[in-house]
Amino acid sequence: MIRGRVEDCVNGAAVLCIGKCCIVVRPFYGLGTGVRGLGLGNVPKFFKEKSLRLAKPGAFSFNLAMPDWVEVVILGIIEGITEFLPISSTGHLLLAEQWLPRQSDLFNIVIQSGAVLAVLPLFPERWRQLLFRWSEPATRDYFLKILLAFGLTGAGGLILDKKGFKLPEALAPVAWAMLIGGVLFILVERWLRGKSLRQEVTWGVALAVGIGQLVAAIFPGTSRSGATILCALLLGLSRPAATEFSFIVGIPTMLAAGGLKIFKALHHPPPGALPERWGLLMLAALVAAAVSFVVVKWLLRYVQSHTFTVFGWYRVALGLVIFGLLLGGKAQNHATSRRGAVLVYDKMIWDNMMAKTAQ
């Protein structure tokens, strides 16, 4: 338990002063009382707003919501479940960060890479074909189609990176993508009823999968696997073949993108980045890998005899829930917190900031 006195209250965030330090805290939604940092760059903005409300100084106390290792295990489980299911891991992590402290970009990249690496053993026949049956025309054809989809996504991704594109982190686009993607899955599955689907991946499917990956990279909540599987189904590929090709293409795509981002994060960390907690990061990556292995193994069996309709309805329901949370004020559209329980400022700096905003 940490005790102090509330000096100010700004849009639901309290300024707790203890001695010569000031701590910006805010409650967690739905998890009792917790703390989250607002970010030094955001503080002046809050004090310039007309809606500034000052609370009467008084006693204040709070409890940390849960241990750090529990938080990263939860995030690892979410990543492991959602990375390959057509329901968007990015959307679920953004939603989870409404209640859990937001992690660094490097953290999210590493646990994603762990989830991707874990599924490699689940395609032994395909790896044997690509490694030991290279003389067969079908093997070379399949490899070139993987290369086409991967190359298209890679080229598009590099262009987006050069343009300085950043994936939006607001929840409203996630809700729309969830809802639209869910409706599309339901409609496509109804359209496919009674139709004969083929097992062979065509050049058109490879091209569409590459484009689908780019769409997922631009719109949060789309789901890379969801977009690519939908494209393949629309072009007449069977569900097992569509799922396998989507995952096979996704492995080098996500590992290449993850490797580039990890390199940049380590060699060119963003200004003000906190030191990474590698022990917790590795724990989350291992959890994500273990869960991902189990989930993908289940999904590969599931699609042999089932449709993707259930995932469509899940997406629709989650999209509506997110809209409800946003409209009800139970969730914030934009992420405002970074990793760490609280942000501590020197009281002199805080007093100077307050003096400037009062002018």
C-alpha positions in Angstrom: 0.0 0.0 0.0 1.3 3.4 -1.0 -0.1 6.5 0.8 0.1 10.2 0.1 -2.0 13.2 -0.6 -4.0 14.0 -3.7 -2.7 17.4 -5.0 -4.8 17.6 -8.2 -7.2 15.6 -10.3 -7.3 16.0 -14.1 -9.8 14.1 -16.2 -9.8 11.1 -13.8 -6.0 11.1 -13.3 -4.7 11.9 -9.8 -1.4 13.7 -9.0 -0.1 12.1 -5.8 2.7 14.0 -4.1 5.0 12.2 -1.6 7.9 14.3 -0.3 9.7 15.9 -3.2 8.2 13.6 -5.9 4.9 13.7 -7.8 3.3 10.6 -9.2 0.7 10.6 -11.9 -1.8 7.8 -11.4 -5.1 6.7 -12.8 -7.5 3.9 -11.9 -7.8 0.8 -14.0 -11.1 0.3 -15.5 -12.9 -2.7 -14.1 -10.1 -4.1 -12.0 -10.5 -2.2 -8.8 -7.9 0.4 -8.1 -4.6 0.4 -9.9 -2.1 2.8 -11.4 -1.1 3.8 -14.9 1.3 6.5 -16.2 0.0 9.2 -18.5 3.2 10.0 -20.2 5.2 13.2 -19.6 4.4 14.6 -23.0 0.7 14.3 -22.4 0.6 16.1 -19.0 0.8 19.7 -20.3 -2.0 18.9 -22.8 -4.3 17.8 -19.9 -3.7 21.0 -18.0 -4.4 23.2 -21.0 -7.8 21.7 -21.4 -10.8 23.7 -20.4 -12.2 20.7 -18.6 -9.5 20.9 -15.9 -10.9 20.0 -12.6 -9.0 20.4 -9.3 -9.8 18.0 -6.5 -9.6 19.1 -2.9 -6.3 17.9 -1.3 -7.0 14.8 0.8 -5.8 11.4 1.8 -5.1 9.0 -1.0 -4.0 5.4 -1.2 -3.9 2.7 -3.9 -2.9 -0.9 -4.4 -1.0 -2.3 -7.4 -3.4 -4.4 -9.3 -1.3 -7.5 -9.8 2.3 -8.7 -10.0 4.2 -7.9 -13.2 4.8 -11.6 -14.0 1.0 -12.2 -13.9 0.4 -9.3 -16.3 3.0 -10.6 -18.9 1.7 -14.1 -18.6 -1.9 -12.9 -19.4 -0.5 -10.9 -22.4 1.4 -14.0 -23.5 -1.7 -16.1 -23.4 -3.7 -13.5 -25.4 -1.0 -13.4 -28.0 -0.7 -17.2 -28.2 -4.4 -17.6 -28.7 -5.0 -14.8 -31.1 -1.9 -14.7 -33.3 -3.0 -17.4 -35.8 -6.8 -17.5 -35.2 -8.6 -15.1 -37.6 -9.6 -12.7 -34.8 -6.6 -10.3 -34.7 -3.9 -10.5 -32.0 -3.2 -6.7 -32.4 -6.8 -5.9 -31.7 -6.9 -8.1 -28.6 -3.7 -6.7 -27.2 -4.9 -3.1 -27.7 -8.1 -4.0 -25.9 -6.2 -5.8 -23.1 -4.0 -2.6 -22.6 -7.1 -0.8 -21.5 -6.8 -2.8 -18.2 -3.2 -3.9 -18.1 -0.1 -1.6 -18.3 0.9 -1.0 -21.8 4.1 -2.8 -22.8 6.8 -1.6 -25.1 6.7 -2.2 -28.9 9.7 -4.5 -28.5 7.8 -6.6 -26.0 4.9 -7.1 -28.4 7.3 -7.9 -31.3 9.2 -10.5 -29.3 6.2 -12.4 -27.9 4.7 -12.4 -31.5 7.9 -13.9 -32.8 7.7 -16.6 -30.0 4.2 -17.4 -31.1 5.2 -17.7 -34.7 8.3 -19.9 -34.1 6.2 -22.3 -32.0 4.1 -23.4 -35.0 7.1 -24.5 -37.2 6.9 -28.2 -36.0 3.2 -28.4 -37.0 3.9 -28.5 -40.8 6.5 -31.4 -41.0 5.3 -32.7 -44.4 5.4 -29.3 -46.0 9.0 -28.6 -44.7 10.2 -32.0 -45.9 8.7 -31.3 -49.3 10.4 -27.9 -49.6 13.7 -29.3 -48.3 14.1 -32.7 -49.9 11.8 -32.8 -52.9 13.0 -29.7 -54.7 13.3 -31.6 -58.0 9.5 -32.0 -58.2 7.7 -29.3 -60.2 4.9 -29.1 -57.6 7.5 -28.2 -54.9 9.1 -25.4 -56.9 5.7 -24.1 -57.8 4.5 -24.0 -54.2 7.7 -22.3 -53.1 7.5 -19.6 -55.8 3.9 -18.9 -54.7 5.1 -18.4 -51.1 7.8 -16.2 -52.4 5.3 -14.1 -54.4 3.0 -13.5 -51.4 6.0 -12.8 -49.1 7.7 -10.5 -51.6 4.6 -8.5 -52.2 4.0 -8.0 -48.5 7.7 -7.2 -47.9 7.8 -4.6 -50.6 4.6 -3.0 -49.4 5.8 -3.1 -45.8 9.1 -1.4 -46.7 7.3 1.4 -48.6 5.0 1.9 -45.6 8.0 2.0 -43.3 9.8 4.6 -45.5 6.7 6.7 -45.5 6.7 6.7 -41.7 3.4 4.8 -41.4 2.4 3.9 -37.8 -0.3 1.4 -37.0 -3.2 3.3 -35.4 -3.7 2.4 -31.7 -7.2 3.6 -31.3 -9.9 1.1 -30.4 -12.6 2.5 -32.7 -10.9 1.2 -35.9 -10.3 -2.1 -34.2 -14.1 -2.4 -33.5 -14.9 -1.6 -37.1 -12.4 -4.1 -38.5 -13.7 -6.8 -36.1 -17.3 -6.1 -37.1 -16.7 -5.9 -40.9 -14.4 -8.9 -40.9 -16.9 -10.9 -38.9 -19.7 -10.1 -41.3 -17.5 -11.0 -44.3 -16.7 -14.4 -42.8 -20.4 -15.2 -42.2 -21.4 -14.1 -45.7 -18.5 -15.9 -47.4 -19.2 -19.1 -45.6 -22.9 -18.9 -46.5 -21.9 -18.3 -50.2 -19.6 -21.3 -50.1 -22.3 -23.8 -49.0 -22.5 -26.7 -51.4 -19.6 -25.4 -53.5 -16.7 -27.7 -54.5 -13.4 -26.2 -53.3 -10.0 -27.1 -54.7 -6.8 -28.1 -52.8 -4.3 -26.4 -55.2 -2.9 -23.0 -54.4 -3.1 -20.8 -57.6 -1.1 -17.8 -58.5 -4.2 -15.7 -57.9 -4.5 -17.0 -54.4 -0.8 -16.2 -53.7 -1.3 -12.7 -55.0 -4.4 -12.2 -52.9 -2.7 -13.5 -49.8 0.1 -11.0 -50.2 -2.4 -8.2 -50.6 -4.4 -9.5 -47.6 -1.3 -9.3 -45.4 -0.8 -5.7 -46.4 -4.4 -4.8 -45.6 -4.0 -6.3 -42.2 -0.8 -4.3 -41.6 -2.6 -1.1 -42.3 -5.9 -1.6 -40.4 -5.6 -2.8 -36.8 -8.2 -5.5 -35.9 -8.3 -6.9 -39.5 -6.2 -10.0 -38.6 -3.5 -11.2 -40.9 -4.7 -14.8 -40.9 -8.3 -13.6 -41.2 -7.7 -11.4 -44.3 -5.6 -14.0 -46.0 -7.9 -16.9 -45.3 -10.9 -14.9 -46.5 -9.1 -14.0 -49.8 -8.2 -17.7 -50.4 -11.7 -18.9 -49.7 -13.2 -16.3 -52.0 -10.9 -17.7 -54.8 -12.1 -21.2 -54.2 -9.4 -22.7 -52.0 -10.5 -25.3 -49.5 -10.4 -24.3 -45.8 -7.5 -26.7 -44.8 -5.4 -25.6 -47.8 -6.2 -21.9 -47.2 -5.3 -22.1 -43.5 -2.0 -23.9 -44.2 -0.9 -21.5 -47.0 -1.9 -18.5 -44.9 0.2 -19.8 -42.0 3.2 -20.9 -44.1 3.4 -17.5 -45.8 2.9 -15.8 -42.4 5.9 -17.4 -40.8 8.6 -15.8 -42.9 6.6 -12.6 -43.2 6.2 -12.1 -39.4 9.7 -13.3 -38.6 11.2 -10.9 -41.1 9.1 -8.0 -39.9 9.8 -8.9 -36.3 13.5 -9.2 -36.8 13.7 -5.8 -38.5 11.7 -4.1 -35.7 13.7 -5.8 -33.0 16.9 -4.6 -34.6 15.6 -1.0 -34.8 14.3 -1.1 -31.2 17.6 -2.3 -29.9 19.9 -0.1 -32.0 17.6 3.0 -32.2 15.4 3.0 -29.1 12.7 5.7 -29.0 13.4 8.7 -26.9 12.6 8.1 -23.2 12.3 4.4 -23.6 12.6 2.5 -20.4 15.0 -0.4 -20.0 13.5 -3.7 -21.2 12.8 -6.3 -18.5 14.2 -9.3 -20.4 13.2 -11.9 -17.8 9.6 -10.9 -18.0 9.8 -10.6 -21.8 11.2 -14.1 -22.1 8.5 -15.5 -19.8 5.8 -13.9 -22.0 7.4 -15.2 -25.2 7.5 -18.7 -23.8 3.9 -18.6 -22.7 2.9 -17.2 -26.1 4.8 -20.0 -27.9 3.3 -22.8 -25.8 -0.3 -21.5 -26.2 0.2 -20.8 -29.9 1.4 -24.3 -30.5 -1.7 -25.8 -28.9 -4.1 -23.4 -30.5 -2.8 -23.8 -34.1 -2.6 -27.6 -33.7 -6.3 -27.5 -32.7 -7.2 -25.2 -35.5 -5.6 -27.3 -38.2 -7.8 -30.2 -37.1 -10.9 -28.0 -36.6 -10.9 -26.7 -40.2 -10.9 -30.2 -41.6 -14.6 -30.6 -40.8 -15.8 -27.1 -39.7 -16.3 -23.7 -41.3 -15.0 -20.3 -40.0 -18.6 -19.1 -39.2 -18.0 -19.3 -35.4 -15.0 -16.9 -35.8 -17.2 -14.6 -37.8 -19.8 -14.4 -35.0 -17.1 -14.0 -32.4 -15.7 -11.0 -34.3 -19.1 -9.4 -34.6 -19.8 -9.8 -30.9 -16.4 -8.5 -29.9 -16.8 -5.5 -32.2 -20.1 -4.6 -30.7 -18.7 -5.0 -27.2 -15.8 -2.6 -28.0 -18.3 -0.1 -29.4 -20.3 -0.5 -26.2 -17.3 0.1 -24.0 -16.3 3.2 -25.9 -19.8 4.6 -25.8 -20.2 3.8 -22.2 -16.9 5.4 -21.2 -15.5 2.1 -20.0 -12.6 2.1 -22.4 -10.5 4.8 -24.0 -10.2 5.2 -27.7 -6.6 6.2 -27.6 -3.9 4.5 -25.5 -2.4 6.9 -23.1 -0.2 4.8 -20.9 3.2 3.3 -21.3 4.9 0.4 -19.5 5.5 0.9 -15.8 3.1 1.2 -12.9 3.6 5.0 -12.4 5.5 7.9 -13.8 7.4 9.9 -11.2 8.3 13.6 -11.7 10.5 15.8 -9.6 8.2 18.2 -7.7 10.1 21.3 -8.9 9.4 20.2 -12.5 5.8 19.6 -11.7 5.4 23.0 -10.0 7.0 24.8 -13.0 4.6 23.0 -15.3 1.6 24.0 -13.1 2.9 27.6 -13.1 3.1 27.8 -16.9 -0.4 26.4 -17.4 -1.8 28.9 -14.9 -0.4 31.8 -17.0 
